[in-house]
Amino acid sequence: RKLLGEKLESCSLEELDELEGTIEQSLRSIRGRKYSLNLIQESSLVKENALLREKCKLLPQLPSAASKEAAPYANLDQHTEVETELRIGFPGRETHGM
């Protein structure tokens, strides 16, 4: 219960110092284990990434995204006329006599 922080009011200063040391040692152990696991996971991901890069090199090259986006507009007439209109003023107020 004392490690959980319960009923500490009856503890002496020595007991609290000992408890603090125990908790700090446990935290160091946990952090060390977590660091080890992260290194193992990182190594595994680096290997997986290398394998995926090799797989990608073996795949036939697909057209780039830019050429896919431009393709629908490739056949449009470049001399298409568009009607435009410019209105100056507040929206909703029609100005007549221009």
Buried (B, 14 or more C-beta within 10 A) or exposed (E): EBEEEEEEEEEEEEEEEEBEEEEEEEEEEEEEEEEEEEEEEEEEEEEEEEEEEEEEEEEEEEEEEEEEEEEEEEEEEEEEEEEEEEEEEEEEEEEEEE
